[in-house]
Amino acid sequence: MKEVIGDLLKAYKLDGRLNEVKLINSWEKVLGKVIAKHTKEMFINKKKLFVTLDSAALRDELSFAKSKLVKMLNEEAGMEVIDEIVFK
């Protein structure tokens, strides 16, 4: 059954979108509740994760760890979903 659903998702080109949703939903698990609480909006466009934060200090702090965060989020999703993070 799992294979059939996977084949259907690929046929209708929904598997990429499903992986994006998985990655966004893993944000709190990977970064923790405190950072998730300051996260206001997230979306993925062309393999870039756009994250709006309500704290300039937190935005600056996370900017220093972008490559590590990309790696951690992709690992949690089980595949390379994003290749860059943009903090706003």
Secondary structure as a PSIPRED ss2 file (coil, helix, strand):
# PSIPRED VFORMAT (PSIPRED V4.0)

   1 M C   1.000  0.000  0.000
   2 K H   0.000  1.000  0.000
   3 E H   0.000  1.000  0.000
   4 V H   0.000  1.000  0.000
   5 I H   0.000  1.000  0.000
   6 G H   0.000  1.000  0.000
   7 D H   0.000  1.000  0.000
   8 L H   0.000  1.000  0.000
   9 L H   0.000  1.000  0.000
  10 K H   0.000  1.000  0.000
  11 A H   0.000  1.000  0.000
  12 Y C   1.000  0.000  0.000
  13 K C   1.000  0.000  0.000
  14 L C   1.000  0.000  0.000
  15 D H   0.000  1.000  0.000
  16 G H   0.000  1.000  0.000
  17 R H   0.000  1.000  0.000
  18 L H   0.000  1.000  0.000
  19 N H   0.000  1.000  0.000
  20 E H   0.000  1.000  0.000
  21 V H   0.000  1.000  0.000
  22 K H   0.000  1.000  0.000
  23 L H   0.000  1.000  0.000
  24 I H   0.000  1.000  0.000
  25 N H   0.000  1.000  0.000
  26 S C   1.000  0.000  0.000
  27 W H   0.000  1.000  0.000
  28 E H   0.000  1.000  0.000
  29 K H   0.000  1.000  0.000
  30 V H   0.000  1.000  0.000
  31 L H   0.000  1.000  0.000
  32 G C   1.000  0.000  0.000
  33 K H   0.000  1.000  0.000
  34 V H   0.000  1.000  0.000
  35 I H   0.000  1.000  0.000
  36 A H   0.000  1.000  0.000
  37 K H   0.000  1.000  0.000
  38 H H   0.000  1.000  0.000
  39 T E   0.000  0.000  1.000
  40 K E   0.000  0.000  1.000
  41 E E   0.000  0.000  1.000
  42 M E   0.000  0.000  1.000
  43 F E   0.000  0.000  1.000
  44 I E   0.000  0.000  1.000
  45 N E   0.000  0.000  1.000
  46 K C   1.000  0.000  0.000
  47 K C   1.000  0.000  0.000
  48 K E   0.000  0.000  1.000
  49 L E   0.000  0.000  1.000
  50 F E   0.000  0.000  1.000
  51 V E   0.000  0.000  1.000
  52 T E   0.000  0.000  1.000
  53 L E   0.000  0.000  1.000
  54 D C   1.000  0.000  0.000
  55 S C   1.000  0.000  0.000
  56 A H   0.000  1.000  0.000
  57 A H   0.000  1.000  0.000
  58 L H   0.000  1.000  0.000
  59 R H   0.000  1.000  0.000
  60 D H   0.000  1.000  0.000
  61 E H   0.000  1.000  0.000
  62 L H   0.000  1.000  0.000
  63 S H   0.000  1.000  0.000
  64 F C   1.000  0.000  0.000
  65 A C   1.000  0.000  0.000
  66 K H   0.000  1.000  0.000
  67 S H   0.000  1.000  0.000
  68 K H   0.000  1.000  0.000
  69 L H   0.000  1.000  0.000
  70 V H   0.000  1.000  0.000
  71 K H   0.000  1.000  0.000
  72 M H   0.000  1.000  0.000
  73 L H   0.000  1.000  0.000
  74 N H   0.000  1.000  0.000
  75 E H   0.000  1.000  0.000
  76 E H   0.000  1.000  0.000
  77 A H   0.000  1.000  0.000
  78 G C   1.000  0.000  0.000
  79 M C   1.000  0.000  0.000
  80 E C   1.000  0.000  0.000
  81 V C   1.000  0.000  0.000
  82 I C   1.000  0.000  0.000
  83 D C   1.000  0.000  0.000
  84 E E   0.000  0.000  1.000
  85 I E   0.000  0.000  1.000
  86 V E   0.000  0.000  1.000
  87 F E   0.000  0.000  1.000
  88 K C   1.000  0.000  0.000
